[in-house]
Amino acid sequence: MILNNILSYAKCVLLEVLEPGCVAIDATVGNGYDTVFLAQQVGSEGHVYGFDIQPEAIEQTREKLDEECLPDNWTLFQTGHENMLKVIPPEFHGKVSVVVFNLGFLPGSDKSVITKASTTVEALRYSLDLLAVGGLVCIAIYAGHPGGDEEDVAVRHFCSTLDYHSVRVIQSEMTNKPGYPIRLLFLTKIK
Ligand SMILES: C[S@@+](CC[C@H](N)C(=O)[O-])C[C@H]1O[C@@H](n2cnc3c(N)ncnc32)[C@H](O)[C@@H]1O
């Protein structure tokens, strides 16, 4: 059963692209669940770069990765994802297979530290620069918290303006979720 949880659904789509040896980016590592998933998929020949602005998130993610006894296939940056183009080694520019964004605040932590419209959109632009043709950006959007609605609108507007001949955008949402419908956006670079 995957369709009772929108993030399980997202993982199934990501598995279409992820394979051993890939380079992947977790743009919002948070508690580290997505980072561990990505590192397991890319294996010892691949690499995962993770970003978060909160030291607690970086520490928790590091601990989870250590617990999983993964190969030395990950690097965490305690900096905003808007800096990804500066810190990802140039040899991987245009070769990244997957970029994952899980927006909003870190569950169980300070709810005032949130991803923000302007830096998220900036990071999305850079993600498309870093992405390989055939690569995928997956964005999970949770609005309903202060600042969340503005980010939801900005991200969806940005995605709607992308050139159809270069990037295909597919949106899914859990429509009947009480409160805000969690949204997923998948951006596939085709050229
Ligand atoms: C919803 S949580 C991510 C959950 C995570 N994917 C997981 O599996 O647990 C969002 C995270 O984005 C982080 N964040 C906020 N602004 C950011 C930025 N500019 N760059 C990178 N991370 C940011 C927050 O600190 C928070 O940990």
The ligand as a Gaussian input file, in Angstrom:
#p B3LYP/6-31G(d) Opt

LIG

0 1
 C        9.903000      19.677000       6.700000
 S       11.542000      19.780000       7.295000
 C       12.373000      18.550000       6.352000
 C       12.057000      17.124000       6.763000
 C       13.059000      16.105000       6.249000
 N       13.077000      15.953000       4.839000
 C       12.953000      14.733000       6.941000
 O       12.998000      13.701000       6.254000
 O       12.860000      14.719000       8.162000
 C       12.137000      21.302000       6.564000
 C       13.577000      21.624000       6.917000
 O       14.005000      22.697000       6.084000
 C       14.998000      23.400000       6.787000
 N       15.264000      24.699000       6.140000
 C       14.652000      25.900000       6.320000
 N       15.197000      26.825000       5.487000
 C       16.168000      26.185000       4.776000
 C       17.091000      26.592000       3.767000
 N       17.116000      27.852000       3.303000
 N       17.951000      25.673000       3.284000
 C       17.946000      24.393000       3.729000
 N       17.098000      23.945000       4.691000
 C       16.218000      24.833000       5.196000
 C       14.436000      23.484000       8.199000
 O       15.451000      23.770000       9.123000
 C       13.806000      22.091000       8.357000
 O       14.701000      21.213000       8.986000

